[in-house]
Amino acid sequence: MKKILIVSAFAVSSMFAHTALMSCFDNGDNTITCEGGFSDGSSAKGVKFHLLQNGQSVLDGTFNEDSEFTFDKPEGDYEAQFDAGEGHKVTVKSSDIAE
């Protein structure tokens, strides 16, 4: 009986699990827009956004009502980070952002 309860609890928790998603693109005007969200279709409105250079945060903000965050393209390498808490972070490197 315990095995059935443990398997059921795992199955239920998996049903409600969602994965954080983020993609970023170069707008061609020296700005970058990142779009965030969750695999279950949930909005990223209010989710934290960090722009990192050399491991240090150089810009912090939150995703807007359209689940987007736009920032001026920094010089050099950087990382854009979607931060919805433990287990829900996504990092996109500048080298992976296409124009």
N, C-alpha and C positions, 0 to 999 in steps of 0.2 A: 504494500500500500504506500510506503514511504517513497519508493521509486516512482510510482505514478504521480504522486504529488510534486516531487522534484522536477520531473519531466514536464508536467503541466505548468508549473511556475516558470520554467525556462521558456516554454512555448509562448506563454502569455507575455512575458517580458520582451521576447523577440518581436511579437506582433506590434508592440508600442515603440520599439526602437526606431530611430531615424538617424540618418547619416547627414553630417554637415557637408554642404557643397559650396564651392566658390569658383568662379571663373573671372578672369581679368582680361581686358583688352585695351590696346592703345588707341585713343581717339584721333590720333594724328595731329593734335593741336597742343602737344606737350602736356596732355592730361591722360590719366589712366582711370578707367572705370572698372570697379569690381562688383560683380553681382553675386549675392549669397542666398542661401536657402537651405532647406532640408529635404531629404529624399521622400518624405511623406507629403511634400507640397507646402509645408509650413513656411511662413514669411520669415525673413531675417530682420525685420524692422526692429531697431533697438539693439541688435547684436553688436558687440564691440568689434572695432576694426583697429589694427595696428599696422603702421608702416615702419619696417625695421631696416637699419643700415648698420653693418658691423655688429650685429647682435643687440643694438640699442634702439629703442623706440624713438622715432623722430616725429611721428604724427599719430595721434589717437583720435578716434571718433566712433560714431555708431552708424549702422546702415539706416538709410532713410525709409520712408513708407513704401518705396518701390523696391526695397531690398538691395539698394545700390549705394556705393560710396565712391566718389570721384575725388582725385587728388592730383596736384601738379607733379609731373614726372620728375623725380630727383636725378641728379647726376650720379653716375656710377651704378654699381649693383645694389639691389634692395630686395626685400621680401614683403609681400602683402599678406597679412594674417587675419583670418576670420576667427574670432574667439567667442564661442558660445559656451565656454566652460570646459571643465575636465572631460576629455574624450570627444569633444566637439570643436576641435581646432583644425583649420585648413590653412596651409601656407603655400603661396604661389611665388616662385622666384622670378625676378625680372627677366631672366634669360628665357623663361617659358611664356612670356607675354608677347604675342605677335601683333604687328602693326596692321 
